Amino acid sequence: MEEILEQAQRNSVYAYNAGLLAIKMFIVAFSTGFVREKEKVVINPEDAKILKVTDLSNEEHPAVARVKRAHLNDLENIPIFLIISLMWVNTAPDIVECHVLMWLYTFVRYVHTAVYAYYPVPQPARGICFITGVLITLYMIIRNFIYYADFF
């Protein structure tokens, strides 16, 4: 009975963090439009009509480009983490380890976006957040290989 409760708790931690990461990705995706509007920078003529801007730009405004890069970084890192961590959660890791790694990953991804897109901070802040997330994902990949190797 205790194993069932622990697995339910692991699944809950996964679901909650996956939801928070999805919300974060939506916020960053929509931020591009908000930053464009704030900076009055448009590339498409149809957007210029809506925002009543007469000057079309051929280049991205630095603030818009920064938010877009943060969004692309999320698209490169979060989906793979969600896949790997879902497999990892089903290997029945220690419950404390599960909480720590899932919450830490979510936290560093939020901080990474904050210091990358919204409140630019000089390195190594962004790099530390990025590497922490990558190391957590690599740790889970290794643990998955070890666990699932027994089934070959």
Salt bridges, closest charged atoms under 4 A:
GLU6 OE1 - ARG10 NH2 3.23
GLU39 OE1 - HIS61 NE2 3.38
GLU60 OE2 - ARG36 NH2 3.00
GLU60 OE2 - LYS68 NZ 2.76
ASP74 OD2 - LYS24 NZ 2.41
ASP74 OD1 - ARG109 NH2 2.67
GLU97 OE2 - ARG143 NH1 3.40
